[in-house]
Amino acid sequence: MPPEYKLELVCPAGSLPALKVAVDNGADSVYIGFRDDTNARNFTGLNFDMDSARAGVEYAHAKGAKVFLALNTYPQAHGWERWKRAIDGAAGNGMDAIILADPGLMQYAMKTHPQLHLHLSVQGSATNYEAINFYHEYFGIKRAVLPRVLSFAQVEELSAGTPVELELFGFGGLCVMVEGRCSLSSYVTGESPNNCGVCSPPKAVRWQKNAAGLESRLNGVLIDRYADNENAGYPTLCKGRFEVEGETYYTMEEPTSLNTLELLPELLRVKIRGLKIEGRQRSPAYVGQVTRVWREAIDQCVKNPKGFSVKPAWTAELSKVSEGQQHTLGAYHRPWK
Amino acid sequence: MKLALGPSLYYWTREKLREFYEEIAAAPVDIVYLGETVCSRRHIMRLQDWLEVAKMLAAAGKEVVLSTLTLIESESDLKSLRRITENGEFAVEANDMGAVHLMANRLPFIAGPCLNIYNPQTLHLIASLGARRWVMPVEMSHKALLPLQQSRPTGMETEVFSYGRLPLAFSSRCFTARFHNLPKDDCRFLCIDDPDGKTMHTREGKPFLVINGIQTQSALMYNLLGDMDSLRNGGVNVMRISPQSKHTAEIVRLFRDCMEQRISPEIAMRQMAQVMPEAACNGYWHGNPGMGQKVSTCAMQQE
């Protein structure tokens, strides 16, 4: 760790307005993606082209913030040139780091643009220091984003075994599965996070109202069915209700958001370098609201880690934008597993 | 082409494992992968026990490979991993980059299906680190595989997951323990009661996925028997069959008979239908959603 340790607040932006809102509300870094399948939030109407990316970098740099570019899907042979161009583009317009998962791309980036800082994406599925040190030894990665599967005790143990900076997800949508090791979406729809940068893509979703209730389907597969008094959620397929041996329940996970506000003193103690907010697909309003709360919480915790407590107003503010209006510590809190 | 038996993905009793691998020793399979790849809490078999099975199978003429855990989270998981990579006798299938790190430039290894090798550049990189065989990611199609085959590093063998419930996802959460309302740390190892996992149905009763501890599998049986010609023509060296608690040796024999053209894929598929626990799917291979099933025209013509 560098002598001047600081926990960076890393915020999502799916558009230039969202990037500006993040920077204005106190993000230390903003991560963005290009407008195609080179990143894991490949949604219609979202993301940046080269010009808006350059404008975003200029805006952030002028205000002392950094910009990271997510190129965190796995290119297949036919798409290789597009991913390569994206890396060249990032190097050309002053990105502070690129976030990669594919080892072949890392090798290309390291050889072609040795000055570029490389971060290992959460999609790289590195859950132990031997894996992280592999990417460090062969590609010189500066930072690794950890999959949302480790308990905090495991995170601490891991951090002792690597010189690489660590970034953790602190808030937002919760992947139940190890990122980079989930093909559920492509099993049903043909498109997965690894190859297409999408999970349970909107184009495969159908809503149907019938006598049994409101049904959500993904490429024809019934993901959930809602009674009139229930709130219907987006049919992410690991958050549907299914039946096992006569019991119907959320077999994998309830619709819920990750929220680790209460872990902040621990993150600082272990010198976690990045606190990542999920949600490049969300609106600038979401980005502004969440960034503001986390900025305030981090600043208070840095000032007085021992006396830190989560303000009810922060939780209330975050609940407004949470999936299913529920929060969880996820795997950081061991009993979740 | 060679036939491989993948690691058993379920938690079986010692007795079941012993019977199973004794049957496999006599079955027409060339390569056998052994070891616990799903859950670090499963402890019935220690490395020493797996090595005994490995020796028995090697004596029966099989190529034996020790497979490593897919999700490595703790120092104790790493200790178990190092014991496997340093076993000194049998080849190792690396299922995590941590395992690759321990094997790289030391010993030849097999790059497992979860390493996300999707392009020629990554395949060359993994070859330069010492991989001599790689297992294609399950969601990859025939068409996407071709460029990797065309520029394949010298000496590299390609293996394709060809039969069984697709290992689709890994979590740190145990879904079997969740079913029983137990925390993972007190799971009571109840997955031992489900030798083929627990089927998860949609709310309209269709078999959808299978829960196997922290792993989620397809309920449908991935089956590329009818696509064998396209695998062969595509230069695939090894077809992998994933163990089920029943009829695995029979499945192996049908694949072998088909491979050696003693019976047509069409007839083999019909016989296999009798012993498959669910319907077949092969969508991934054809570039479709994995759950899809496309009847191969080659298989029809041979009939």
Interface residues (C-beta under 8 A of the other chain):
Chain A: Y74 P75 Q76 A77 H78 W80 A101 D102 P103 G104 L105 Q107 Y108 G124 S125 A126 T127 N128 Y129 E130 A131 N133 F134 Y135 E137 V149 L150 S151 Q154 E157 G161 V176 M177 V178 G180 R181 C182 S183 L184 S186 Y187 V188 T189 G190 S192 N194 N195 N219 V221 L222 I223 D224 R225 C238 R241 F242 E243 V244 E245 E247 T248 T251 M252 E253 A331 R334 P335 W336 K337
Chain B: T70 L71 I72 E73 S74 E75 D77 L78 L81 D96 M97 G98 A99 V100 H101 L102 A104 C114 N116 Y118 N119 P120 Q121 T122 L123 H124 L125 I126 P137 V138 E139 M140 A144 P147 L148 L166 L168 A169 F170 S171 S172 R173 C174 F175 R178 F179 P183 K184 D185 K198 T199 M200 H201 T202 R203 E204 G205 K206 F208 L209 I211 T216 S218 G283 Y284 G287 N288 P289 G290 M291
